[in-house]
Amino acid sequence: MIKISDYSLNYSQQIRSGELSVVGFLRQCRRLGTDAASLHVSNLEDTSREYLKTIRRAYLDNGLSMSMFTVSTNFGNPRDGEKAEFEKAQQAVWIASFLGAPILRVFPGSPKDESDRQAAFGRAVDAVRKVCIEAEEFGLPVGLQNHNHFHLCRTGDDVLRFREMVDHPNFTFLLDTGQFAGSPGASYDKPPAGMTEADMDFMESIRKTASIASHVRVKFYKPRADGSETNLDYPKIFDILRGVHYDGIIDIVYEPGRHGGDDIQVAMPRIVGFLQKMVRGG
């Protein structure tokens, strides 16, 4: 049965201000009635063993599964060099393993510019394969997520090509419903250089990749009073997931931003209630 997860990055503002701790976030997930919770490394207070012990115990005490651990990487155009980017991923592998995460999420990154896209694609493939090998020693699958903001895997075809080139058994795919080119969360409304109108069909990208997804992130921007999303047709998306017999985690990502959604404390209970109905087939 599909399980619902909430994501710590949704509450980054509250965590940064000290209004909410990661342990407090996990307690909130329990109150909301989610089955699981995912963490971004940037939300951790520190990465010491003693601190991580408290997080792992908080998952148990709140009856939650850890759905995913995330590190933001840019292997296509690493700002601090490939070595520094890989070391960041290495640390995340250790933390994720310590916390008992079933999957580590990484990004392929972006090219320096469009003329560098092919070379950047190759660099990212090699780097992600290297992370897969590193994480394999811990029994930790590495999941690459699609991302549209001029990134390397912004269409379904990009994802399928990347997966084929990595060609490693420890590689898997994380499907983000709002991060394919053409989606409401995209950073461009018209096809940029090197893309066509067909590449902007984000629903087709979802259809192409749903069968290989081991984790699904469900984006919300401006949910209605009943929790359904204004900008994404979740009944159709769930039909696609059911069509490929998806039976894993759906991880909520709330990004009101320019869409003008309600405060997260108002919106999130609605979203969870809506997804619970969708999971039951309602």
Long-range contacts (C-beta under 8 A, 24 or more apart in sequence): 1-247, 1-279, 2-241, 2-246, 2-247, 2-248, 2-249, 2-250, 2-279, 3-35, 3-36, 3-65, 3-67, 3-248, 3-249, 3-250, 4-33, 4-34, 4-35, 4-36, 4-249, 4-250, 4-252, 4-272, 4-275, 4-276, 4-279, 5-34, 5-35, 5-36, 5-37, 5-38, 5-65, 5-67, 5-68, 5-249, 5-250, 5-251, 5-252, 6-32, 6-34, 6-36, 6-37, 6-38, 6-251, 6-252, 6-268, 6-272, 7-37, 7-38, 7-40, 7-217, 7-251, 7-252, 7-253, 8-37, 8-38, 8-39, 8-40, 8-43, 9-40, 9-42, 9-43, 9-70, 9-253, 10-252, 10-253, 10-254, 10-264, 10-268, 11-43, 11-264, 12-40, 12-42, 12-43, 15-43, 21-45, 22-55, 22-58, 23-54, 23-55, 23-58, 26-55, 26-58, 26-59, 26-62, 26-64, 27-58, 27-62, 29-62, 29-64, 30-62, 30-63, 30-64, 32-268, 32-269, 32-272, 33-272, 33-276, 34-64, 34-252, 34-272, 35-64, 35-65, 36-64, 36-65, 36-66, 36-67, 36-249, 36-251, 37-64, 37-65, 37-66, 37-67, 38-66, 38-67, 38-68, 38-69, 38-70, 38-251, 39-66, 39-68, 39-69, 39-70, 39-99, 39-101, 40-70, 40-71, 40-72, 41-69, 41-70, 41-71, 41-91, 41-92, 41-95, 42-72, 44-95, 47-91, 47-95, 49-98, 52-95, 52-98, 52-99, 55-99, 56-98, 56-99, 56-100, 59-99, 59-100, 66-99, 66-100, 66-101, 66-102, 67-101, 67-102, 67-103, 67-215, 67-249, 67-251, 68-101, 68-102, 68-103, 68-104, 68-105, 68-143, 68-174, 68-215, 68-249, 68-251, 69-95, 69-96, 69-99, 69-101, 69-103, 69-104, 69-105, 70-104, 70-105, 71-104, 71-105, 71-106, 72-107, 73-106, 73-107, 73-108, 73-109, 73-127, 74-107, 74-109, 74-110, 75-106, 75-107, 75-108, 75-109, 75-123, 75-124, 75-127, 75-128, 76-108, 76-109, 76-110, 76-111, 76-120, 76-121, 76-123, 76-124, 76-151, 76-152, 77-109, 77-110, 77-111, 77-112, 77-116, 77-120, 78-109, 82-123, 82-127, 85-127, 86-127, 86-130, 86-131, 89-131, 89-134, 90-131, 90-134, 93-131, 93-134, 93-135, 93-138, 93-140, 94-138, 96-135, 96-138, 96-140, 97-135, 97-138, 97-139, 97-140, 101-140, 102-141, 103-140, 103-141, 103-142, 103-143, 103-172, 103-174, 103-214, 103-215, 104-131, 104-135, 104-140, 104-141, 104-142, 104-143, 105-143, 105-144, 105-145, 105-174, 105-215, 106-131, 106-142, 106-143, 106-144, 106-145, 107-144, 107-145, 107-147, 107-151, 108-144, 108-147, 108-151, 108-152, 108-153, 108-162, 109-151, 109-152, 110-149, 110-150, 110-151, 110-152, 111-150, 111-152, 114-192, 114-193, 114-194, 117-152, 117-194, 120-152, 121-152, 121-161, 121-162, 121-165, 122-165, 124-152, 124-162, 125-162, 125-165, 125-166, 128-162, 128-166, 128-171, 129-166, 129-167, 129-168, 129-171, 132-166, 132-168, 132-170, 132-171, 133-168, 133-170, 135-170, 136-169, 136-170, 140-170, 141-170, 141-171, 141-172, 141-214, 142-170, 142-171, 142-172, 143-171, 143-172, 143-173, 143-174, 143-214, 143-215, 144-171, 144-172, 144-173, 144-174, 145-173, 145-174, 145-175, 145-176, 145-179, 145-217, 146-173, 146-174, 146-175, 146-176, 146-179, 146-180, 146-205, 146-209, 147-176, 147-179, 148-179, 148-180, 148-181, 148-182, 148-183, 148-185, 148-186, 148-187, 148-202, 149-186, 149-187, 150-187, 150-188, 150-192, 154-179, 154-180, 154-181, 154-199, 155-180, 155-181, 155-195, 155-199, 155-205, 156-180, 156-204, 156-205, 156-206, 156-207, 156-208, 156-209, 157-199, 157-205, 157-208, 159-205, 159-208, 159-209, 159-212, 160-208, 160-209, 160-212, 163-212, 172-212, 172-214, 172-215, 173-209, 173-212, 173-213, 173-214, 174-213, 174-214, 174-215, 174-216, 174-217, 175-206, 175-209, 175-210, 175-213, 175-215, 175-216, 175-217, 176-216, 176-217, 176-219, 176-253, 177-206, 177-216, 177-217, 177-218, 177-219, 177-232, 177-234, 177-237, 178-217, 178-219, 178-221, 178-231, 178-232, 178-253, 178-255, 179-217, 179-219, 180-205, 180-206, 181-205, 183-219, 183-232, 184-219, 184-221, 184-231, 184-232, 184-259, 185-219, 185-221, 185-255, 203-233, 203-236, 203-237, 203-240, 206-237, 206-240, 207-240, 210-240, 210-241, 210-243, 210-244, 210-246, 211-244, 213-246, 213-248, 214-248, 215-248, 215-249, 215-251, 216-241, 216-246, 216-248, 216-249, 216-250, 216-251, 217-250, 217-251, 217-252, 217-253, 218-250, 218-251, 218-252, 218-253, 218-275, 219-253, 219-255, 220-252, 220-253, 220-254, 220-255, 220-261, 220-267, 220-271, 221-254, 221-255, 221-256, 221-257, 221-259, 221-261, 222-256, 222-259, 222-260, 222-261, 222-262, 223-261, 223-262, 223-267, 223-270, 223-271, 223-274, 224-270, 225-270, 226-270, 226-273, 226-274, 227-269, 227-270, 227-271, 227-272, 227-273, 227-274, 227-275, 228-274, 230-259, 231-259, 234-274, 234-278, 235-278, 238-278, 250-275, 250-279
